[in-house]
Amino acid sequence: MSAPSDQKNAVVLRGASTCDLEDLVAIRIEAMRESLERLGRFDPDRARERFLNGFDVSSTRRIEVSGDLVGFVVIKDLQDELLLDHLYVIPSAQGAGIGTEVLTRIFREADEIGRSIRVGALKESASNRFYVRHGFVFVESSEFDNYYVRASSKTVSLGH
């Protein structure tokens, strides 16, 4: 098994295809299972349906480590900001810096175009701590989710 730093260096983001759909659904269900069970809301059929209804292949990237699919990320362009709609890493690959590496790349992309990033996290999920640790700031909550924003580090200059 590779050391975590080796694994981090091997993180590859690739465009997803419609052929990946079943694998992505399975990853989402596996990654969310514990948090949803803790809330008494785990329903794999509902999780599958919600993902399929919002699936946009052009916004979806596979997360691969050493050639293996270990997760996926979905970034939607909302014109004034980016929405980090999904970021899932399978539980057996969590804690190795993969999510951090993916966020670092997304931050770089967002900063290059001067956009903030919005993300929602299921209440009681460890993902809340993950996002705060990486610079997202809590902005509001709904019945089941907390919402965070990470401002772009690129300052827009109106004059030279």
C-alpha positions in Angstrom: 0.0 0.0 0.0 1.3 3.5 -0.9 2.0 6.0 1.8 -0.6 8.8 2.0 1.8 11.4 0.4 2.3 9.0 -2.5 -1.4 8.6 -2.8 -2.0 12.3 -2.8 0.5 12.8 -5.6 -1.3 10.2 -7.6 -4.7 11.9 -7.6 -6.0 12.4 -11.1 -9.2 14.2 -12.1 -10.8 12.9 -15.3 -13.9 13.9 -17.1 -16.8 11.5 -16.4 -18.9 9.9 -19.0 -22.4 8.5 -18.9 -20.9 5.1 -18.7 -19.7 6.0 -15.2 -23.2 6.7 -13.8 -23.7 3.4 -12.0 -20.3 3.6 -10.4 -20.8 7.2 -9.3 -24.2 6.4 -7.7 -22.6 3.5 -5.8 -19.8 5.8 -4.5 -22.4 8.4 -3.4 -24.4 5.9 -1.5 -21.4 4.3 0.1 -19.9 7.7 1.1 -23.1 9.1 2.5 -24.4 5.9 4.2 -23.0 6.5 7.7 -24.1 10.2 8.0 -27.6 9.4 6.7 -27.9 6.4 9.0 -27.0 8.6 11.9 -29.9 10.9 11.0 -32.2 8.0 10.4 -32.5 9.1 6.7 -30.6 6.4 4.8 -32.6 5.4 1.8 -30.4 4.1 -1.1 -33.3 4.3 -3.6 -33.9 8.0 -2.7 -30.2 8.8 -2.9 -30.0 7.1 -6.3 -33.0 9.0 -7.6 -31.8 12.4 -6.3 -28.4 11.9 -7.9 -29.8 10.7 -11.3 -32.2 13.7 -11.4 -29.4 16.2 -11.1 -26.6 14.4 -13.0 -24.7 16.6 -15.4 -21.8 14.7 -17.1 -20.2 18.0 -18.2 -19.8 19.1 -14.6 -18.6 15.8 -13.2 -15.0 14.6 -12.8 -13.8 11.1 -11.7 -11.3 11.1 -8.9 -8.7 8.4 -9.5 -5.7 7.2 -7.5 -3.3 4.9 -9.2 -5.8 4.3 -11.9 -8.6 3.3 -9.5 -11.9 5.2 -9.3 -12.1 6.3 -5.6 -14.6 9.2 -5.9 -16.0 12.0 -7.9 -16.5 15.7 -7.8 -19.3 17.8 -9.4 -18.7 21.6 -9.9 -21.6 23.6 -11.4 -21.1 27.0 -12.8 -23.8 29.3 -11.5 -22.4 32.4 -13.3 -21.7 34.4 -10.2 -20.2 31.6 -8.2 -19.3 27.9 -8.5 -21.4 25.2 -6.7 -19.4 22.3 -5.3 -22.5 20.1 -5.7 -20.8 16.8 -4.8 -17.4 15.6 -3.5 -17.3 12.0 -2.5 -14.4 9.7 -1.7 -15.1 6.1 -0.9 -14.6 5.5 2.9 -11.7 3.1 2.4 -9.8 5.9 0.7 -10.7 8.7 3.1 -8.1 10.3 5.4 -5.3 10.0 2.8 -5.4 13.6 1.6 -7.4 12.9 -1.6 -10.2 15.3 -0.8 -7.7 18.0 0.2 -5.9 17.6 -3.1 -9.2 17.8 -5.0 -10.2 20.9 -3.1 -6.8 22.5 -3.8 -7.2 22.0 -7.5 -10.8 23.4 -7.4 -9.7 26.4 -5.4 -7.0 27.1 -8.0 -9.5 26.9 -10.8 -12.0 29.1 -9.0 -9.3 31.7 -8.1 -8.2 31.9 -11.7 -11.7 33.0 -12.8 -12.3 35.0 -9.6 -15.3 33.0 -8.4 -16.4 32.0 -4.9 -17.4 28.4 -4.2 -20.6 27.4 -2.4 -21.1 24.0 -0.8 -23.8 22.3 1.2 -23.1 19.6 3.8 -25.5 17.3 5.5 -25.9 18.3 9.2 -24.0 15.9 11.5 -21.7 14.9 8.7 -17.9 15.0 9.2 -17.8 16.9 5.9 -18.8 20.1 7.8 -15.5 20.0 9.7 -13.7 19.2 6.4 -15.0 22.2 4.6 -14.5 24.6 7.6 -10.9 23.3 7.9 -10.3 24.2 4.3 -11.5 27.8 4.5 -15.2 27.6 3.9 -17.3 29.9 6.0 -20.8 29.0 7.3 -23.5 31.1 5.8 -26.8 29.4 6.5 -28.6 26.2 7.3 -31.8 24.4 6.2 -33.7 21.6 7.7 -31.0 19.0 6.8 -28.0 20.9 5.4 -25.5 23.5 6.3 -24.2 25.8 3.6 -20.7 27.3 3.3 -18.9 29.7 1.0 -15.2 30.0 0.2 -14.4 33.4 -1.3 -12.0 33.7 -4.2 -8.5 34.8 -3.3 -8.4 36.7 -6.6 -9.2 40.3 -6.0 -10.9 42.0 -8.9 -9.2 45.3 -9.8 -11.4 48.0 -11.3 -8.4 50.2 -12.3 -4.8 49.8 -13.0 
